């Protein structure tokens, strides 16, 4: 016989214990300037937002090509909803593979130069499913210390030995491979292609050569690369040489403008993912509107390469105006150190009409809190110049 539910005073004590725990943790976050609060914000046209009764120019959104607002992308989503409805009903292995999924996956594979692709419900679901499907308890994962949290989540879920290497330190990767490769049947090297908080590119040609020489598998998270670097094809194509990356993961939620994640790889690998990636097998498929929107966005990226190049050009105009190193992606960090310093800088910019969010631990290492500027094709040259002047006056000179 099951135990009865707690009654009266006992239930009250349990609730108080939970509330006290939450309040204590929130107090710790407050004292460290790390308490995050959801702010109601309405996006208008890709770069302008309304928040706290004010109209602000946003430089913190990952919608690099403003495709979430593009008429053709919205029209594709509306048409798919009217024809197919708002949901997919269940896992794609249960309800069947909607034809739109096949079209999107063929388009992604073509863009990335692979045999096949698999679309997931989100980038986080992709990474938390891909790595455990390929890597197990006896294996080894070498992962960049600044890799995205979902790459780390997937690595830990695999139950493999997980070793971090210093950010983009190829020499240390080689040392770790020499020391540990022989003890593991399989080795995965995992890295962001474009690092989400620093904006720099991973040294993929060098990592690919090491992977090839040590029979390791290289996996890139290209969430911030697809659509905006490498001619829109992503970080594997941004180095001027062919880079063999057998596992190219990314998202549909940034430059593509919608939602979802994907893996581009060989046909046998994708077939295995369909059978072993728990976050694919046991998750409902994306809504038809989201899939159709992604297809329309890929059309635009392929047809308008000059437009896809604009976010990087805007970022470089900003860095050059402030005498910073040339941007290598649409992401530009300005490190300020402590969390409260980043918060104050963000508030000063908001007072001047700009939305630039303070990035604090644990998203970035302690002591490296920053402003993270992201640039969109929708920003005008005048917007960039005004932002640079404001940052120089209200942030860099203080």
C-alpha positions in Angstrom: 0.0 0.0 0.0 1.4 3.4 -1.0 2.2 6.0 1.7 -0.6 8.6 2.1 0.2 12.2 1.1 1.5 14.4 3.9 -1.3 16.2 5.6 -1.7 19.5 7.4 1.3 20.5 9.5 3.7 18.0 7.9 2.9 19.3 4.4 3.3 22.9 5.6 6.7 22.1 7.0 7.8 20.5 3.7 6.7 23.5 1.7 8.5 25.8 4.1 11.6 23.8 3.8 11.5 24.1 0.0 10.7 27.8 0.1 13.5 28.4 2.6 16.0 26.6 0.3 14.9 28.6 -2.7 15.1 31.9 -0.8 18.5 31.1 0.5 19.9 30.3 -2.9 18.3 33.5 -4.4 19.9 35.5 -1.6 23.3 34.1 -2.5 22.8 35.1 -6.1 21.6 38.6 -5.1 24.7 39.2 -3.0 27.0 38.1 -5.9 25.1 40.2 -8.5 24.1 37.0 -10.3 20.3 37.0 -9.8 18.6 36.9 -13.2 15.1 38.2 -13.8 12.9 37.7 -16.8 12.1 41.1 -18.4 9.0 41.4 -20.5 10.3 42.4 -24.0 8.5 42.8 -27.3 10.6 42.4 -30.4 9.4 44.5 -33.4 11.5 44.2 -36.5 14.6 42.2 -35.6 16.6 45.1 -34.0 14.1 47.3 -32.1 12.4 46.1 -28.9 10.1 47.5 -26.3 11.0 47.0 -22.6 9.9 48.8 -19.5 7.9 51.3 -21.6 10.9 52.3 -23.7 11.9 51.6 -27.3 15.4 50.2 -27.4 17.9 49.3 -30.1 18.9 45.7 -29.4 22.5 44.5 -29.7 22.0 41.3 -27.8 19.9 39.1 -30.1 21.2 36.0 -32.0 18.8 36.6 -34.9 21.8 37.7 -37.0 20.0 37.9 -40.3 16.7 39.2 -38.9 15.1 36.2 -40.7 12.6 35.7 -37.8 10.9 38.8 -39.2 11.4 38.2 -42.9 8.2 38.2 -44.9 9.1 35.1 -46.9 10.0 33.1 -43.8 6.8 34.2 -42.0 4.7 33.4 -45.0 6.2 29.9 -45.2 5.3 29.3 -41.6 1.8 30.5 -42.0 1.2 28.4 -45.1 2.5 25.3 -43.3 0.3 25.9 -40.3 -2.8 26.4 -42.5 -2.1 23.2 -44.4 -0.7 20.9 -41.7 -1.8 22.3 -38.3 0.2 23.6 -35.4 1.9 20.4 -34.0 3.5 17.2 -35.2 1.6 15.0 -32.8 4.4 12.8 -31.4 7.9 11.5 -32.0 8.7 11.3 -35.7 9.3 7.6 -35.2 5.7 7.3 -34.0 3.6 9.6 -36.2 5.8 9.2 -39.3 8.3 11.5 -40.9 6.5 14.5 -42.3 7.8 15.3 -45.8 8.9 18.8 -44.7 11.5 17.2 -42.4 13.0 15.3 -45.3 13.3 18.5 -47.3 14.9 20.4 -44.5 17.4 17.7 -43.7 18.4 17.4 -47.4 18.9 21.1 -47.5 21.0 21.1 -44.4 23.2 18.2 -45.6 23.7 20.0 -48.9 24.7 23.2 -47.2 27.2 21.4 -44.9 28.5 19.0 -47.6 27.4 15.8 -45.8 25.4 12.7 -46.8 22.5 13.2 -44.4 21.1 15.3 -41.5 18.8 14.8 -38.5 16.7 17.6 -37.1 16.1 17.8 -33.3 13.7 19.8 -31.2 16.5 22.2 -30.1 20.2 22.6 -30.1 20.4 21.5 -26.4 18.4 18.4 -27.2 20.7 17.7 -30.1 23.9 17.8 -28.1 22.4 16.0 -25.1 21.4 13.2 -27.5 24.2 12.9 -30.1 27.1 12.4 -27.8 25.6 9.7 -25.6 24.4 7.9 -28.8 28.0 7.7 -30.1 30.2 7.6 -27.0 29.9 5.4 -23.9 31.4 4.6 -20.5 34.7 3.2 -21.8 35.4 6.2 -24.2 37.0 9.6 -23.9 35.7 13.1 -24.6 38.1 16.0 -25.0 36.2 19.2 -24.8 37.2 22.9 -25.0 36.8 24.5 -21.6 34.6 27.2 -23.1 32.3 24.9 -25.1 28.6 25.6 -24.8 26.8 24.1 -21.8 24.9 21.7 -23.9 28.1 20.1 -25.3 29.2 19.7 -21.7 25.8 18.2 -20.8 26.0 15.6 -23.7 29.6 14.7 -22.7 28.6 14.1 -19.1 25.5 12.1 -20.0 27.7 9.8 -22.1 29.4 8.6 -18.8 32.7 8.7 -20.7 35.9 10.0 -19.3 35.6 13.8 -19.9 38.8 15.9 -20.0 38.7 19.7 -20.7 41.5 21.4 -22.7 42.4 25.0 -22.5 40.5 27.2 -24.8 41.5 26.5 -28.5 44.9 25.1 -27.2 45.8 22.6 -30.0 49.1 21.7 -28.3 47.3 20.5 -25.2 44.8 18.5 -27.2 47.8 16.7 -28.8 49.3 16.1 -25.4 46.0 14.6 -24.1 45.6 12.4 -27.1 49.2 11.1 -26.8 48.6 10.4 -23.1 45.1 8.9 -23.2 44.1 7.7 -26.6 45.4 4.2 -26.2 43.2 3.5 -23.1 39.9 4.2 -24.9 38.3 2.5 -27.9 36.7 5.7 -29.1 37.6 9.4 -28.6 35.5 12.5 -29.4 36.9 16.0 -29.7 34.1 18.5 -29.0 34.2 22.2 -29.6 32.1 25.2 -30.6 32.8 26.3 -34.1 32.1 29.9 -33.2 32.3 30.5 -29.4 29.0 32.0 -28.2 30.4 34.3 -25.5 33.8 35.3 -27.1 33.0 35.3 -30.8 36.2 33.6 -31.9 36.5 30.6 -34.2 37.9 27.3 -33.1 41.1 26.2 -34.8 39.3 23.6 -36.8 42.0 22.7 -39.4 44.5 21.9 -36.7 41.9 19.9 -34.6 40.8 18.0 -37.7 44.4 17.0 -38.4 44.8 15.8 -34.8 41.6 13.8 -35.0 42.6 12.2 -38.2 46.1 11.3 -36.9 44.7 9.8 -33.7 41.6 8.1 -35.0 39.4 10.5 -33.0 36.0 12.0 -34.1 35.7 15.8 -34.3 32.4 17.4 -33.4 31.5 21.1 -33.8 28.7 23.0 -32.4 28.0 25.6 -35.2 25.1 27.3 -33.6 26.7 30.7 -34.1 28.4 29.9 -37.4 25.7 28.7 -39.8 24.3 31.5 -41.9 27.0 34.1 -41.1 30.5 32.8 -41.5 32.1 30.6 -44.2 29.8 32.1 -46.9 26.8 31.1 -44.8 27.9 27.5 -44.6 29.4 27.8 -41.1 32.6 27.5 -39.2 33.9 24.4 -41.1 34.1 26.6 -44.2 35.5 29.7 -42.6 39.2 28.9 -42.7 40.1 29.0 -46.4 40.8 25.3 -46.6 38.6 22.2 -46.6 38.1 21.0 -43.0 36.9 17.5 -42.5 34.4 17.6 -39.6 32.4 14.4 -39.5 29.9 15.6 -36.9 28.6 19.1 -37.7 25.9 20.1 -35.2 24.0 23.4 -35.1 20.8 25.2 -34.4 17.9 26.7 -36.4 17.2 29.3 -33.8 19.9 31.9 -34.5 20.8 33.1 -38.0 18.1 30.7 -39.4 15.6 32.7 -37.3 13.3 29.9 -35.9 13.9 27.0 -33.6 15.4 23.5 -33.6 18.7 21.8 -33.8 20.4 19.5 -36.3 23.3 17.1 -36.9 24.9 16.8 -40.4 27.0 13.6 -40.8 27.3 10.5 -42.9 24.2 8.4 -43.7 25.1 5.5 -41.3 25.7 7.9 -38.5 22.4 9.6 -39.0 20.7 6.2 -39.2 22.3 5.3 -35.8 21.1 8.7 -34.3 17.6 7.9 -35.4 17.8 4.7 -33.3 19.9 5.7 -30.3 19.7 9.4 -29.6 17.1 9.5 -26.7 16.4 13.2 -27.2 15.3 12.4 -30.8 13.5 9.1 -30.2 11.5 10.3 -27.2 10.8 13.9 -28.2 7.9 15.2 -30.3 8.9 16.5 -33.7 9.1 20.2 -34.5 5.8 21.9 -35.6 5.4 22.0 -39.4 5.5 25.8 -39.4 9.0 25.8 -37.8 10.3 23.3 -40.3 8.9 25.3 -43.3 10.3 28.5 -41.9 13.8 27.0 -41.7 13.6 25.8 -45.3 12.6 29.3 -46.4 15.5 30.8 -44.4 18.0 28.5 -46.0 16.7 29.6 -49.4 17.4 33.2 -48.5 20.9 32.4 -47.2 21.8 30.5 -50.3 20.4 33.1 -52.7 21.8 36.2 -51.0 25.4 35.6 -49.9 26.1 39.3 -49.7 23.2 39.7 -47.2 24.5 36.8 -45.1 27.9 38.6 -44.9 26.5 41.7 -43.4 26.5 40.7 -39.6 30.3 40.1 -39.7 30.8 43.4 -41.6 28.8 45.3 -39.0 30.7 43.7 -36.1 34.0 44.7 -37.8 32.8 48.3 -38.2 32.1 48.4 -34.5 35.5 46.9 -33.4 37.4 49.2 -35.8 35.6 52.2 -34.5 36.7 51.3 -30.9 40.2 50.1 -31.8 39.4 46.5 -30.8 40.8 43.4 -32.6 38.9 42.7 -35.8 35.8 40.6 -35.2 35.8 37.1 -36.6 32.0 36.6 -36.1 28.9 38.7 -35.4 29.7 38.4 -31.6 31.9 41.0 -29.9 32.6 40.7 -26.1 33.8 43.6 -24.0 35.3 42.1 -20.8 34.6 44.2 -17.6 35.6 41.7 -14.9 33.1 41.6 -12.1 29.4 41.0 -12.4 28.3 44.3 -10.9 30.6 46.2 -13.3 28.9 44.5 -16.3 25.5 45.2 -14.8 26.2 48.9 -14.4 27.6 49.1 -17.9 24.5 47.5 -19.3 22.3 49.9 -17.4 24.2 52.9 -18.7 23.7 51.7 -22.3 20.0 51.1 -21.7 19.7 54.7 -20.4 21.1 55.8 -23.8 18.6 53.6 -25.7 20.6 50.4 -26.3 19.8 46.9 -25.1 23.1 45.1 -24.4 22.9 42.4 -21.7 25.5 41.8 -19.1 26.9 38.2 -19.3 27.9 36.9 -15.9 29.0 33.6 -14.3 28.3 30.8 -14.6 27.7 31.5 -18.3 31.3 32.8 -18.4 34.2 32.2 -16.0 34.4 34.1 -12.7 36.2 37.4 -13.3 35.3 37.7 -17.0 31.8 39.2 -16.8 31.2 41.2 -19.9 28.9 43.0 -22.3 28.2 40.8 -25.3 27.4 42.7 -28.5 25.8 40.9 -31.3 25.3 42.4 -34.8 22.5 41.9 -37.3 22.1 42.6 -40.9 19.2 44.8 -39.8 21.5 47.3 -38.0 22.3 50.4 -40.0 25.7 51.9 -40.3 24.5 54.9 -38.3 23.3 52.5 -35.6 26.8 51.0 -35.4 28.5 54.4 -35.2 26.1 55.7 -32.5 26.6 52.5 -30.4 30.4 52.8 -30.7 30.4 56.4 -29.6 28.1 55.6 -26.7 30.2 52.6 -25.6 33.4 54.7 -25.8 31.9 57.5 -23.7 29.8 55.6 -21.1 31.7 52.3 -20.7 35.3 52.5 -21.9 36.2 55.9 -20.4 34.8 55.1 -17.0 
